[in-house]
């Protein structure tokens, strides 16, 4: 029986993790080909940043709404719809002839990306045993980081061998393949029956979770920490070239090291989270280290060869916080509102990723590359306060239960 449970948990975690990796790959669908898009359409850094902003604004608004849809119609159906939208967006972008068409493609991709966190976390919470849930969150985070790491390698490699349109077109096959895999395994991902409003129950009760301060503190945590992530995702490579005078290839290697180390950090963080009593303290230590290292990079006091290991160290430190972050949010979610809570909370992630590229793009246009890493460190530090607030508010409840 235990071995059957392990197989079931592993199957669900693996399927959800693969789907999550696809969504994160698509976060960088355009960012990975920025070096080709900029001259092809004669765009500024701010215009490139706006493409990311459109993606994440649509994703953020859609994610909050998707949580309600997940709770009503079921997570696996919503997940399949998101994968179909991502594939369609890639086809649209590959044929774009002007900047407005690029914006339109970003919008459709944002709609597809919106469903993943509320759908994924609902499936994990309902289909994975509690003893393995921390490891499920860990794999979920690792797969996301691997998706981020794979995007520039895959898209940049294909674009270098042919052109950016071929790269984006090739990427369309990834979500369509994953859609087929999810469809064939839909029985394993089927969560609890959707929670419909009972007779006499007002719709207002379905929104009651929005009155919980911890939900909005979790939202703020994601908003602040994802601004830091946006700086690294969008302009870390360009800023490192300007600060340390390294080649673009070396700067891209540093970014890839960040993403791979982040995946390793999340894997380690799963074991830490499974044993930790106070998840906010894990987050505080991890983000404090990441913030200090980002400021160190901005100061340009280290030799250029240290860029790659420092970026890797930032990625590992921030990655360790991932599973503890997810368990902290789970503790703030009322029963039967998993999709709604994770949808609203994770819309903070998209909100930060929408604001960040515009802000960091303006810094790059103003020829202030060091400000990118200074602000990365600042927003990591600010996010610590929100995590501590959630942790402190949950501890009295834990003591009462004990």
N, C-alpha and C positions, 0 to 999 in steps of 0.2 A: 504493500500500500504506500509506504514511504517512498519507494523507488518510482512508483507511478506518479506520486505527487511531485517528485523532483523533475521527472520528465515533463510533466505538464507545466510546471513553473518555468523550466528552461525553454520550452517551446514558446510560451507566451512572451517571456522576456526577450528572447531572440527576435521574434517577429516584430514586436513593438520597437525594439532597438534598431532594427534595420530600417523600418519606416521613418523613425526619427532621424537617422543618419541621412536619409534622402532629403528630408525637409531642411536640415542644416546645410547640406550641399547646395541647395537652392538659395539659401541666404546669400551666397557668394556667386551666384550664377553670372551676374553682371560685373560685380567687383573684380572677379578673377580675370576678366577680359578688359578692364579699364585701360591698360596700356594700348590696346588696339582700338577701343571705342573712342578714346580722346582725339586722336588724329583723324579717324574715319568720319566723325561727325563734327570735328572742330569744337570740342566742348571744353569748358573750364572745369577746375576741380569742384567748384560749387555746383555746377550742373550735374556732374557725376554723382556728387553727394545727394542731390535731389532725387535721383533714381532710387537710391537706397531708402531715402526718406519716404517716398511714395509707397514702396514695398512694405515698410514697417508700420506706417500709419494705417494702411488698409488691413494689414495683418493684426495690428493691435486692436482696432475697433472690431474686426471680425472675430478675433479670438474671444473677446468678452461675450459676444453674441453666440459664438459656437458652443460655449459651455452650456448654455440653455438648450441648444439643439441636441447636444450629446445626451443630456439628462432626459430629453423627451423621446428621441427616436433611436438612440443607441449609438455607442461609440464606434463600432466597426463600420457601420454604414457611412458615418461622417468621415472616418479615416479614408475610406476608399474614394469618396468625393474629393477630398483634398489632394490625393495623389493624381487623380484625373486632371484637376485644375493645374497642377504644377507642370504636367506633361504638355497640356495645351498652351500654357504660357511660354514654354521653351519654343514651341513651334511658331508662335506669334513673334517672339523676339528674334528668332533666326531670320525671319523675313522682313524685319523692320527696315524702312527706307528713310526715316527721319526721326528727330528727337521725340516728337509727340507719340510716335508708335512705340518707341522705347519706354516712355512713361506708361503707355497703355499695357504693355507687356509686364511691366513691374507691378501694375495694379492687379492684374489677373494672378500673377505669381503670389502676391500678398494674400489674395483671397484663398488660394490653396494652402498656403503656410498657416493660415489662421486656425486650422482645425486640430493641429497635431498635439499640442500640449493638453488641452482638455480631453481629447480622445485617448491619448496615450496613458495619461495618469488615471483616468477612469478605469481603463482596462487593467492596468497594473494593480491598482488598489482592490479591484474586485476579483481578479483571476489569479493573483500570486499570493501564496501563503505569507502570513505576517513575518515569519522567521526569515524569509528570503527577500522581503520587500526592500530593505536597504540596499541589497546587492542588485535588485531589479532597478532601482533608481540609479545606482552606480553605472550599470551597463547602459541605461538610457542616456546618461550624461556622456559616457565614453563614446557611444555611437554618434552623438551629436558632434563632439569634438573631431572625431575621425571624418565625419562628413565635411566639416569646415576645412580640415587638413587636405582632404582628397580633392576638393573643388579647384584650388589653384593649380595643383599638379595635373589633373585631368584636363581641365579647360585650357590652362596655359600651354600644356604640351600639345594638344590638338591644334590650338590656334597658331602655335609656332610652326607646326608642320604644314598647315594649310591656311586657315583664316578663322576669324572669330565666329563667323556664321556657322561654319562647319562644327566648331566646338560646341556652340549652343544647341545646334541640331542634334549632335551626338548625345548630348546630355538629356534630350527628351526621352530617350529609350529607358533611362533609369527609373523614373516614377511609373511609367507604363508597365515595366517588368515587375516592379514592386506591387503594383495594383493587382496583377495576376496572382502573385504569391499570396497576398492578403485574401483575395477572393477564394482561393483554393483552401485556405486555412481559416475561413471565417467562423467555423464552428468553435475552434479553440479560443477565438477572441471574443466570443459572444458574452457580454457582461450581463448583469442583472437586468430584469425587465425595466424599461423606461419608467421613470417616476412621474405619472400623470397627476394632475391636480385632482384631488378627491372632491366629491360633492360637498358643497358648503365651505370648501377651503378657498380662500381668496388668493388671487395672484400675488397680492402683497406679501403673503407668507413665503412665496418663492424667492422674494427679494430680501428677506429678513437678514440674510448673511451679510448684505451690504452695510448693515448698521454695526458690524463688528469692527472695532478699531484695529484688531490684529490683521484683518484682511487687507486694510489699506496700508498698514505698515509693511506687510509683505509686498504689496504693489510698489511701494516706495523703494524697498530694497532692490527689487528687480529694475526699476527705472534708473536708479543711480548706478548700480553695478553694470548695467548694460550700456550706459553711456561710455564707461571706461572700455568695455569690450568693443564698442563701435569704433573708438579711436584706433584700437589695435587692428581690427578687421579691415577698416577702410584705408588707413593712411600710415600704418606702422612701417611698411616697406619703404614708401616714399620719404617719410621723415628720417628713417635710419640712413638712407642714402645721403640726405642733406646734412645730418648731424655728424656722421662718422666718415663720410666720403667712401663708403663701401660700394661695391657693385650692386646692381639691382638683383643679380642672382644670389649674392650673399644675403641681402636684405630679405629676399623671398625665403631663403633657407631659414633665416631667423624666425620669420612668421610661421613657417611649417613646424619648426622646433617648438614654438609656443603651443600650437594646436596639438601636436603629438604628446608633449609633456602634460598638457591639460587633460588629455585622455588618460594618461598614466596617473595623474593626480586624482581623477575621479574614481579610478579603479581602487586606488589606495584609500580614498575617502569613503568608499563603501564599507570597508572593514572598520575604519575609524567610527563612522556613523552608527554601525551596528552595535558598538560597545559604548558609545558616548551617552552620557545622561543629559548633558546640556549642549545642544547642537549650536546654539548661538556662540558659545565659547570657541568651538572649533572654527566657526566662520570668522570670528574676530582675529584669531591668531593667523589663519591662512591669509585673510585679506590685508592684515597689517604688513605681513612679509611682502605680498605682491605690491602694495602701495610703495613701500620703501625702495624696492628694486626698480620700480618704474621711475621714481624720482631720480634714482642713481643714473639710470640710462639717460634721462633728460639733461643731467648736468655735464655729460660728456667728459667725465673724469677718468673713465676706464679706457684701456686700449681697444681698438676696433675688433680684435679677435674675441673680445669678451661679449660682443653683441649677441651671438647665438646662444651661449650658455645662460646669459642673463634673461633673454627672452624665454628660454626653456624653463628657467626657475620661476619666472612670473606665471607662466602657464601651469606649472605643477602646483604652485601654491594656491592659485585661484581654483584649480580643478579639485583639490582636496575638499574645498568648501561645498561642492555641488550636492552630494548626497545628503549632507547635514541640512543644507538649505531646503531640499525637497521634503525631508521629514519634518522640518520646522513648519513648513506650509501645511503639510498634511495634518499636523496637530491643530491648526487653526480652522480646518474645514469641518463644518457640521455634517452629521450623517445625511446621506441622500442629496448632498449638494456638491459632490466632488467635482463634477464637470464645471459647474458654475464658478466655484471658488478658484479652481486652477485656471479657468478661462479668464476671469477678471485679474487674478494675480499675475499671470504670465503675460497679460496685455501690457503690464509694466515693462516687461522685457522688450516688446516690440516698440513701445513708446520711447524708451531710451535709445534703441537702435535707429529710430526715426530721427530723433533730435541730434544724436551724436554726429552722423556724417556731415550734416550742414555746419555744425559748430566747428568740427575739426577741418572740414574743407575750407572754411573761411580762414582758419589759422594757416593752412598751407598756402592759400592764395596771398596771405599777408607776409609770407616768407618767415613764419615763426614755427619751424618744425619741432623745436624742443618743447614748445607749449603743449604739443600732442601728448607727450609722456608725462609732463607735469600734471595735466588735467586727468590723465588716466589714474595717476596716483591719488589725486584729490578725490575723485569719485569713488575709488575703492575705499578710501578712508571714510567718506561720508556714509557709504552703505553699511558700514559696521554699526553705526548708531541705530539704524532701523532694525537690524538683526537682533541686537541686544534688547531693544524695546519689546520685540515679539517674545524673545526668550524669557525675559523678566515677567511678562504678563502671563505666560503659560506655567511658570514654576509654582505659583500658589495653587493652581488647579491640580497639578501633579502631586503636590504634597497632600491635598485633601483626599485624592483618590488613594494615595498610599496609606 
